[in-house]
Amino acid sequence: MRIHRLFIAITFALTPVILDAQEISIGTDQDKPIEERILYNHETTINATIHTQGLGAGFKTGRIRSIYNSTYWDFEFSYLRSLKQIPIINTSYFSMTTFIYGKLNEVFVLRGGYGGERRIYGKPYWGGVELRWLYEGGISLGLLKPYYYSVSVAKIGPNGQYSLEVEQHTFDSSSQWVEVIGKAPFKYGLDEIKLRPGIHAKTGLSFEFGSSKPRAQAIDVGAVAEYFPQGIAMMAENSTEYFILTLYLSYRWGSRFNK
């Protein structure tokens, strides 16, 4: 009986404190701006990416299904370079431009994918970082633009004398070169772009640290695996690549809203 009376006494003693705490909590929440108390159902972001074989940029838009899950469409444009390419410069010429000896194609990839995010660790009420696991699958389209060099080529004149002329050639005609001057302007090869369709899968972790609910801001780290059935040729001394794995670091920013 004494224990029950003691429990009742403690309960009555703490009741005003609990009620005061609830009033303070409710008052604090009501004091927040209206945009901080809305549950948003859509998110759109853009991103800048650096990966182990180049750079990229993208656009992501999706639906927030709950505080634990969201789904999205992801569109990205990325530049791929060979891990074995080495920039070279010919200091014999005034217009010194770097070039990659043995490079066959400049490779760009367009990706379109559908995926989702699952919350692993929620952001504390005072702020901080929310951790999410992201996953995605979709199609890839490789764009192969032939890599052109500015080279000097020996020509035989009408009088039978040799002269050197500057021309733009791909590596396939390297046996005709006398010397490489540098990389040719980007416009060379634009009318010879080849398409290489493929598929990709992406997974990683997203660290969301936006300062407010309407503002989306995150850093993503992960990996992208791509497969091209027709293969991609980047360098002359390497075999055609069918499977490409890259690791990436991406910064995303955008907004959340209702519609």
ZANUDO-57993 format. One record per residue (C-alpha): x, y, z; residue in three letters. Coordinates in pm, whole numbers, plus 50000, padded with zeros to 5 digits. Example, Ala and Ser with C-alpha at 12.3 -4.5 7.8 and 13.67 -1.06 7.14 Angstrom:
residues 2
512304955050780ALA;513674989450714SER;
end
This chain:
residues 259
500005000050000MET;502805024050087ARG;504415017849745ILE;501115025149567HIS;500605057049768ARG;504175067849691LEU;503645061349317PHE;500385081549319ILE;502085110149502ALA;504985110849256ILE;502535109748963THR;500555139649094PHE;503785158049167ALA;505155152748814LEU;501895159748628THR;502325197748623PRO;505915193648501VAL;504885170248219ILE;502065193548113LEU;504415223248114ASP;506915204047903ALA;504195194947654GLN;503065231147633GLU;506665242247574ILE;507125215347305SER;503855224547133ILE;504635261247157GLY;508085255947005THR;506665236046713ASP;503995262246649GLN;506665288946645ASP;508375272146347LYS;507745287146000PRO;504885270645814ILE;507265256345551GLU;509065236745824GLU;505845219645937ARG;504655208145592ILE;505165172345476LEU;506375175445116TYR;505705148544854ASN;508055158344566HIS;511755165844533GLU;513765179144238THR;517535183844236THR;520435189744002ILE;523925176344064ASN;527585180143977ALA;529625148043984THR;533255137843983ILE;534045101243921HIS;537055079043868THR;536955083643489GLN;535805119443445GLY;533045144043529LEU;529275145843500GLY;526115165643569ALA;522535154843615GLY;518905161043704PHE;516805140743944LYS;513095143344015THR;510955120644228GLY;508175114344474ARG;508535112144852ILE;506405081944943ARG;506975084245319SER;509625095645563ILE;511365062345496TYR;511085058045118ASN;511145078244797SER;511335069944426THR;512875090544149TYR;513805094343783TRP;517455102743720ASP;519005117843405PHE;522745123143374GLU;525365133543121PHE;528885120843188SER;532305122143025TYR;534425090443032LEU;538185089342986ARG;540565059942987SER;542465053543308LEU;545595047543098LYS;545605079842898GLN;548535103742955ILE;548495140142836PRO;551475149342613ILE;552615183242486ILE;554855190942188ASN;557025220342293THR;558445224541941SER;555415244941834TYR;554235278841953PHE;550585268041976SER;551215241042232MET;548055220242298THR;548055187942495THR;547005155842327PHE;546535119242421ILE;548685096942203TYR;546805065542102GLY;543355078742188LYS;540675066741945LEU;537455082142076ASN;536155107642320GLU;533335090742509VAL;530225107142652PHE;527365088342819VAL;523715097742854LEU;521925078943133ARG;518275075843220GLY;517265055443523GLY;514575048143778TYR;515385041344141GLY;514685048244503GLY;516065058544839GLU;515595041845177ARG;516275059645502ARG;518945043345720ILE;519325070345983TYR;516955099746026GLY;518015135346086LYS;517705145846454PRO;515065172146530TYR;517735198646588TRP;519285193046245GLY;522315173746129GLY;522665146945862VAL;520225120845734GLU;521695089045583LEU;519945071145297ARG;520725041345075TRP;520065047744706LEU;519695023044420TYR;518925027144051GLU;518765008643721GLY;518295020843367GLY;519595025543016ILE;522825041942896SER;523715056242559LEU;527395059542476GLY;528405086742229LEU;531785079942065LEU;533325109941889LYS;536515102041696PRO;539565118741850TYR;541425140141595TYR;545055151541604TYR;546675181041432SER;549675164941259VAL;552325173641005SER;552205152140692VAL;554835149940415ALA;553525159940074LYS;555245157539735ILE;555025189739536GLY;554795193439153PRO;558575196839137ASN;559105164439329GLY;560155182139647GLN;558765171839988TYR;556955197140207SER;555235194540545LEU;551565203840575GLU;549345205040883VAL;546265182840865GLU;543735167441103GLN;543735129641130HIS;542575101741360THR;545015076741508PHE;544145051341238ASP;546335070340992SER;549325074541227SER;551635057240976SER;551365088240755GLN;552345113041025TRP;555675130141054VAL;554925146441388GLU;551985153241618VAL;551455190441679ILE;548575187641924GLY;544905179541963LYS;542655191341680ALA;539705214641758PRO;536635197741907PHE;534555203041591LYS;536485175841406TYR;534585143041431GLY;531205157341533LEU;529685144041213ASP;531095109241281GLU;529625102241625ILE;528755065541685LYS;526045053741927LEU;526565025442175ARG;523405015942371PRO;523814998742707GLY;522424994243057ILE;523575005543400HIS;523044999543770ALA;523875024444044LYS;524055021544422THR;525425043244699GLY;524835063645011LEU;523255098045031SER;524105122445312PHE;521315148345327GLU;522165179945523PHE;519745206645400GLY;519185234345652SER;515395234345600SER;512725210645473LYS;511995228845146PRO;515705229645063ARG;517275197044943ALA;521035194644977GLN;523065162444979ALA;526375145744904ILE;526155111444736ASP;528925085544713VAL;528685052344534GLY;529375031844223ALA;527965028643870VAL;528294996443670ALA;527614998443295GLU;527464972543020TYR;527694980542648PHE;527014950042424PRO;528824965742126GLN;531754977042338GLY;533535010342369ILE;537015016942226ALA;538915045142397MET;542615037442341MET;544415019642057ALA;546594998142282GLU;543644986042494ASN;541004960742400SER;537404971942353THR;535674976942689GLU;532254961442743TYR;531914965243120PHE;532814997943294ILE;532765003743669LEU;533175038843811THR;533105052944163LEU;531535087044208TYR;531145116544444LEU;528185139244375SER;526845171544522TYR;523085176544482ARG;520925206744553TRP;517325215944482GLY;513915218544647SER;510995199344796ARG;507405208744723PHE;503835196344697ASN;501825191344381LYS;
end
